[in-house]
Structures are given as structure tokens and as C-alpha cells.
Amino acid sequence: MNNILIKNKKSPIFFSVLKIRERRTFYASKWIRRLQILNEKYNYKIEKEEEIEYEEKKNDDKIEKIYPLWNSRRTGLLGYKVGCMSLWDIWGVKHAVTVVKIDNCYVLNQKNITKNGYEALEVGIGNMNVIKQSKNNIGNYIKRRLGFIHKIREFKCTSDCFLPVQHKFSARHFSPGQNLFISSSIKNKGFCGAMKKWNFSGKNKSHGTESKAHRSLGSVSMGKTINIVFRNKKMNTHIGEKSLVKCSNNKLFRINSLKNLLFIKGSIGGYKNKVIKISDAKGRAFNKFKNKIYLYYPTFIYKKNKKYKNVIDMPHSIEDPFLYNEIPLYEPENK
């Protein structure tokens, strides 16, 4: 019956079939909206900048604000590498960022010139099982009334920026927009050939390679004259697992003081949950932004009955980076 009605051009079903065929089904906005609804639960949601009251800490009474001298130097702190992500600023510029977590970072000891010959602070981070600790460390932690710490490092600083023992660091120690000096280690990638390490071209893939030496190193030394391999010859080597790799002048993009997170621009060496040393930049990079960005000496001090923001971003540029000038780059002289 339906076939008969459709074949009959005067039937209403025939006209409805034509309307279905003539309907536009390629609206891009329809599919974009559908994808937005499906991806809502996977999108990264930025937390609201809520003002939170911080309780006054025990060690904040002992710390006093100082006015820095020309040679005063603050301490650094330790953090765990969480991973990498991308963030956008007000103008829509994308920034590659590494996330660092500051988890239970304490001051353990002070070193003076009279006893040790130099000025520094011992800083520890994290927690570790008692079974994996040595007897000397267990005794020191019991005396200082601290937990069993994972890693301990030293930071050189001046005596006016000393912090008391058992002081707990927070992400507000650094101010967003300043340059940082970071030291960490690289992943272990194992033994590697010369083509991957030194970017050699390799041998011909068609003729003259009967000995299966397509990716071999080639000749290393002379035949008759000296018969030795010179020093610093590019050969097969081990890649990665360097003890210390320094990254200088990485800018601090954002701070989350509630979760103690640092969002640092650029890449940092090491795998996840790797301990990283972070301190203020040195030399020209430090003096360049010294007057523009305020640093807290010796550290950030929380005040009683005062509210602070949770998320703080670096100061953004006033001019739009995507706004191009209408003036031509080259103007010929008027003749």
C-alpha cells in the first residue's frame, strides 16, 4: 500500500518524501554544538578565584619582613614534577607549562660561616617509610619533631634571609612573572647508536653494503700511521641519566596557593614525581625584572584575619600581540 502511495505523485506521502530529501543536513554549527556537549566532562575547568582565609601559622611570628640589600639572596625550595599542560592568557596566546607540586617542604637546618664556613639552608620534601631511612636520619628527624623526609638538598643564601627550623614553604614564596633557576636530572634512555646520537646520514641502502652496515659508525682511526682513537670521537654512547641539568630564566606563569602548585613556562627535565630544585634567577635575568616584580624577603608572611586569592597569574602585556601595525615595514623615499 505504501509503495502505491509513494508512486502516486498526488499523494501527501510523496511530497513529504521530497521534503526529507531536500532538507539541508550539513550545518556545521549543529555538529560543533554536539561535540561541545560530548566533550564537556573532559574539558579542563579553571577554578574560580575565590578568596580564602588562611590561619596564622606557628613560625610566622618568628619571621620578620626585611628590606633587601644589594647582595641579599633568598632560599629556594623543592618540588615534585607532576606533568605538562597548556594554558592560555587573556589575549589567547598558548603557553606550554610544566606543573610542580610543593608537598611538605620544610627547613631542616641552618649553616653559618662560623661552624661550616658558608651560609646555607637545608630543605627537605615529602615523606618516606621508616624502613628505608638510615639511623642517623631517624635520630635527626625525631629531634626536630618532623616526619621522615624523602629528599634533602641545600640552598645557599645570606644570613639576613634565614628562616627558622620547621618552617613550611608554600607556593606564595615565589611571585608570578619572575624568572626561576631550575636544576633537575634527565630520563635514562639507554645505549644509543651514532645515527641517533650524532645525526649521521648512514650508508647507502642499495649498493656496497653487503656486510649489513647500513647504520654502522664507519672508520674510527687511521690504518698505518698512529693506530689510536682520538679523544672526543663521536661514537656510540649512553643517552640520558645526567646527574644535574640546569634550566635558567624559566618564567612563573601561575600560582595555585590552595593546592601548592607552580605553573612554570617551558620544559623541565626528568620523569614524573621527580624532585626538582627551584630558586630565584641569577645575574642579568634577576636584575632585569627586579624593580618590576615584587619579591618577598625572606619569604611570604601570612597575616591574621586577611583574605588572599587562590589563583594568581603573571602580569599580562598591555598591547594585543595579534594586533599588527598598519605602517608598512619599507617605505621608499619620495623622489
C-alpha positions as CSV (number, residue, x, y, z in Angstrom):
1,M,0.0,0.0,0.0
2,N,2.8,2.4,0.9
3,N,4.6,1.7,-2.4
4,I,1.4,2.6,-4.3
5,L,1.0,5.9,-2.4
6,I,4.6,6.9,-3.0
7,K,4.5,6.2,-6.7
8,N,1.3,8.3,-6.9
9,K,2.6,11.9,-7.3
10,K,-0.6,13.4,-6.0
11,S,-0.4,11.6,-2.6
12,P,0.7,13.6,0.5
13,I,3.3,10.9,1.4
14,F,5.1,11.6,-1.9
15,F,5.5,15.3,-1.1
16,S,6.8,14.5,2.5
17,V,9.5,12.3,1.0
18,L,10.6,15.1,-1.3
19,K,10.9,17.5,1.7
20,I,13.1,15.0,3.5
21,R,15.4,14.7,0.5
22,E,15.6,18.5,0.0
23,R,16.4,19.2,3.7
24,R,19.8,20.6,4.4
25,T,21.8,18.4,6.8
26,F,25.3,20.0,6.6
27,Y,25.0,22.8,9.1
28,A,28.4,23.0,10.8
29,S,27.1,24.6,13.9
30,K,24.9,21.5,14.6
31,W,27.8,19.2,14.8
32,I,30.1,21.6,16.7
33,R,27.4,22.1,19.4
34,R,27.0,18.3,19.6
35,L,30.8,17.8,20.1
36,Q,30.9,20.5,22.7
37,I,28.2,18.7,24.7
38,L,30.0,15.4,24.5
39,N,33.4,16.9,25.5
40,E,32.2,18.9,28.4
41,K,33.2,16.3,31.0
42,Y,36.7,16.0,29.5
43,N,37.4,19.7,29.3
44,Y,39.8,21.3,31.9
45,K,37.8,23.6,34.1
46,I,39.7,26.5,35.7
47,E,38.8,27.1,39.3
48,K,37.2,30.3,40.4
49,E,39.4,32.9,42.1
50,E,37.7,32.5,45.5
51,E,39.2,34.4,48.4
52,I,40.2,32.0,51.2
53,E,41.1,32.8,54.7
54,Y,44.5,31.3,55.9
55,E,45.1,30.6,59.5
56,E,48.1,32.1,61.1
57,K,51.0,29.6,61.3
58,K,53.3,28.9,64.2
59,N,56.5,30.0,62.6
60,D,55.2,33.3,61.1
61,D,55.6,35.1,64.4
62,K,59.4,34.5,64.3
63,I,59.8,35.8,60.7
64,E,60.1,39.5,60.1
65,K,59.9,41.4,56.9
66,I,63.3,42.8,55.8
67,Y,64.4,45.3,53.2
68,P,66.9,43.6,50.9
69,L,70.5,44.8,50.4
70,W,72.4,44.6,47.1
71,N,73.8,41.2,48.0
72,S,70.9,39.7,49.8
73,R,69.8,36.3,48.4
74,R,66.7,34.2,49.2
75,T,66.5,30.5,49.6
76,G,64.9,28.2,47.1
77,L,62.6,25.2,47.6
78,L,62.0,21.7,46.4
79,G,59.1,20.3,44.4
80,Y,57.8,17.3,42.6
81,K,57.3,17.3,38.8
82,V,53.6,16.5,38.1
83,G,53.5,16.8,34.3
84,C,53.0,19.1,31.4
85,M,49.9,21.0,30.1
86,S,49.0,24.1,28.1
87,L,47.4,27.3,29.4
88,W,46.1,30.5,27.7
89,D,46.4,34.1,28.8
90,I,44.0,37.0,28.4
91,W,44.9,37.6,24.7
92,G,44.5,33.9,23.8
93,V,48.2,33.1,23.5
94,K,49.0,29.5,24.2
95,H,51.8,28.7,26.7
96,A,53.4,25.3,27.3
97,V,53.7,24.8,31.1
98,T,55.1,22.3,33.5
99,V,53.3,21.7,36.8
100,V,55.3,21.4,40.0
101,K,53.8,20.3,43.4
102,I,55.3,21.6,46.7
103,D,54.4,18.8,49.1
104,N,55.5,19.1,52.8
105,C,58.6,21.2,52.2
106,Y,60.4,22.2,55.4
107,V,63.5,23.9,56.6
108,L,65.7,21.3,58.4
109,N,68.9,23.1,59.4
110,Q,70.9,26.4,59.2
111,K,74.6,26.5,58.3
112,N,76.7,29.5,59.4
113,I,80.1,30.8,58.5
114,T,81.5,30.2,62.0
115,K,80.6,26.5,62.1
116,N,80.5,25.4,58.4
117,G,82.4,28.1,56.5
118,Y,79.5,29.1,54.3
119,E,75.8,30.2,54.7
120,A,73.1,27.9,53.5
121,L,69.8,26.2,54.5
122,E,68.9,22.5,54.4
123,V,65.5,21.9,52.9
124,G,63.6,18.6,52.8
125,I,60.5,17.5,51.0
126,G,58.0,14.6,51.0
127,N,57.5,11.6,53.2
128,M,59.4,8.3,53.2
129,N,59.0,4.9,55.0
130,V,61.0,4.4,58.2
131,I,62.4,1.1,56.9
132,K,64.2,2.9,54.1
133,Q,65.7,5.6,56.4
134,S,69.2,5.4,58.0
135,K,69.6,5.5,61.8
136,N,71.3,8.9,61.7
137,N,68.4,10.5,59.7
138,I,65.8,8.9,62.1
139,G,67.5,10.5,65.1
140,N,67.7,13.9,63.4
141,Y,64.0,13.9,62.4
142,I,63.0,12.9,65.9
143,K,65.0,15.8,67.4
144,R,63.4,18.3,65.0
145,R,59.9,16.8,65.5
146,L,59.4,16.3,61.8
147,G,58.2,13.4,59.7
148,F,60.5,11.1,57.8
149,I,61.5,13.1,54.8
150,H,62.1,11.8,51.3
151,K,64.9,14.1,49.9
152,I,67.2,16.7,51.4
153,R,69.0,19.5,49.5
154,E,71.0,22.6,50.3
155,F,70.4,26.2,49.1
156,K,72.9,28.9,49.5
157,C,71.5,32.2,50.9
158,T,72.6,35.1,53.0
159,S,72.2,35.3,56.8
160,D,69.5,38.0,56.7
161,C,67.2,35.7,54.7
162,F,67.5,32.8,57.1
163,L,64.2,31.0,58.0
164,P,63.6,29.2,61.3
165,V,63.7,25.4,61.5
166,Q,60.4,23.6,60.9
167,H,59.2,26.4,58.7
168,K,56.8,25.1,56.0
169,F,57.1,26.5,52.5
170,S,54.2,27.4,50.3
171,A,53.7,28.4,46.6
172,R,53.5,32.1,47.6
173,H,57.2,32.0,48.3
174,F,57.6,33.0,44.6
175,S,55.7,35.7,42.8
176,P,54.2,35.1,39.4
177,G,56.1,36.7,36.5
178,Q,59.6,36.3,37.9
179,N,62.4,34.3,36.3
180,L,63.4,31.0,38.0
181,F,66.6,28.9,38.1
182,I,65.7,25.2,38.0
183,S,68.0,22.1,38.3
184,S,66.9,18.5,37.7
185,S,68.0,15.3,36.0
186,I,67.2,13.7,32.6
187,K,65.4,10.4,31.9
188,N,67.6,7.4,31.2
189,K,67.3,6.4,27.5
190,G,69.9,3.6,27.4
191,F,72.6,2.8,24.9
192,C,72.3,4.5,21.6
193,G,73.8,4.3,18.2
194,A,75.8,7.0,16.3
195,M,73.0,7.9,13.9
196,K,70.5,8.7,16.6
197,K,73.0,10.4,18.9
198,W,75.1,12.5,16.4
199,N,72.6,12.6,13.4
200,F,74.9,10.7,11.0
201,S,73.5,10.1,7.5
202,G,74.3,6.4,7.3
203,K,75.5,4.3,4.3
204,N,73.8,3.5,1.0
205,K,70.8,1.3,1.1
206,S,71.2,-0.1,-2.4
207,H,74.8,-1.0,-3.3
208,G,78.1,-1.5,-1.4
209,T,76.6,-2.6,1.9
210,E,77.0,-6.4,1.8
211,S,78.2,-6.5,5.4
212,K,74.8,-5.2,6.8
213,A,76.4,-1.9,7.9
214,H,73.6,0.4,7.0
215,R,73.6,2.2,10.4
216,S,77.2,1.5,11.4
217,L,79.7,4.1,12.6
218,G,82.3,3.8,9.9
219,S,86.0,4.3,10.2
220,V,87.3,5.4,13.6
221,S,91.0,5.8,13.3
222,M,93.9,5.7,10.8
223,G,95.3,2.4,9.4
224,K,99.1,2.7,9.5
225,T,100.2,6.0,11.0
226,I,99.0,6.2,14.6
227,N,96.5,3.4,15.2
228,I,94.7,5.2,18.0
229,V,91.3,6.6,18.5
230,F,91.4,10.3,19.3
231,R,89.6,11.7,22.3
232,N,86.1,13.2,21.9
233,K,85.4,11.0,18.9
234,K,81.7,10.8,18.0
235,M,80.8,7.2,18.7
236,N,78.0,5.0,20.2
237,T,77.2,6.3,23.7
238,H,74.8,6.2,26.6
239,I,72.0,8.8,26.5
240,G,70.3,10.4,29.4
241,E,70.6,10.0,33.2
242,K,72.7,13.1,33.7
243,S,73.1,13.9,37.4
244,L,72.3,17.6,37.0
245,V,70.7,19.7,34.2
246,K,70.2,23.4,34.7
247,C,67.3,25.4,33.2
248,S,67.7,29.1,33.6
249,N,65.2,32.0,33.1
250,N,62.0,30.0,33.1
251,K,59.1,32.3,33.9
252,L,56.5,31.5,36.5
253,F,53.1,31.7,34.8
254,R,50.6,30.9,37.5
255,I,50.4,30.0,41.2
256,N,47.7,28.0,43.0
257,S,48.2,28.6,46.7
258,L,45.5,26.3,47.9
259,K,47.0,23.2,46.3
260,N,50.6,24.5,46.4
261,L,51.1,24.2,42.6
262,L,53.6,26.2,40.4
263,F,52.9,26.5,36.7
264,I,56.3,27.2,35.1
265,K,56.7,28.1,31.4
266,G,58.9,25.8,29.3
267,S,60.0,22.2,29.8
268,I,61.8,20.7,32.7
269,G,63.9,17.6,32.5
270,G,63.0,14.4,34.4
271,Y,60.2,12.0,34.7
272,K,57.0,12.4,36.8
273,N,57.4,12.6,40.6
274,K,61.0,13.7,40.2
275,V,62.4,16.1,42.8
276,I,63.3,19.5,41.3
277,K,65.3,22.4,42.8
278,I,63.8,25.8,42.3
279,S,65.3,29.1,43.2
280,D,65.4,32.7,42.0
281,A,67.2,33.6,38.7
282,K,70.7,34.9,38.9
283,G,72.7,37.7,37.1
284,R,71.2,39.7,34.3
285,A,67.8,38.0,34.3
286,F,67.3,38.7,38.0
287,N,68.3,42.4,37.8
288,K,66.2,43.0,34.7
289,F,62.8,42.3,36.4
290,K,63.9,43.2,39.9
291,N,62.1,46.5,40.0
292,K,59.0,45.4,38.0
293,I,58.1,42.4,40.1
294,Y,57.9,42.4,43.9
295,L,59.7,39.6,45.7
296,Y,59.0,38.8,49.3
297,Y,62.1,38.9,51.6
298,P,62.8,36.5,53.2
299,T,59.5,34.8,52.3
300,F,55.8,35.4,52.1
301,I,54.3,36.1,55.5
302,Y,50.6,35.4,56.1
303,K,48.7,37.9,58.2
304,K,45.9,37.2,60.6
305,N,42.3,37.9,59.6
306,K,43.2,38.7,56.0
307,K,41.9,37.1,52.8
308,Y,44.1,36.0,49.9
309,K,43.4,34.9,46.4
310,N,43.6,31.3,45.4
311,V,44.9,31.6,41.8
312,I,47.4,34.3,40.8
313,D,48.6,34.8,37.2
314,M,51.6,36.7,35.9
315,P,51.0,40.3,34.7
316,H,49.9,40.2,31.1
317,S,51.1,42.5,28.3
318,I,49.1,45.7,27.8
319,E,49.2,45.6,23.9
320,D,47.5,42.9,21.9
321,P,50.1,40.6,20.4
322,F,47.9,39.8,17.4
323,L,47.3,43.4,16.5
324,Y,49.6,44.3,13.6
325,N,50.5,47.9,12.8
326,E,49.2,49.4,9.5
327,I,52.5,51.2,8.9
328,P,54.5,49.4,6.1
329,L,57.9,47.9,7.0
330,Y,59.5,49.5,4.0
331,E,58.7,53.0,2.6
332,P,60.6,54.1,-0.5
333,E,61.9,57.6,-0.5
334,N,59.8,60.3,-2.2
335,K,61.5,61.4,-5.3
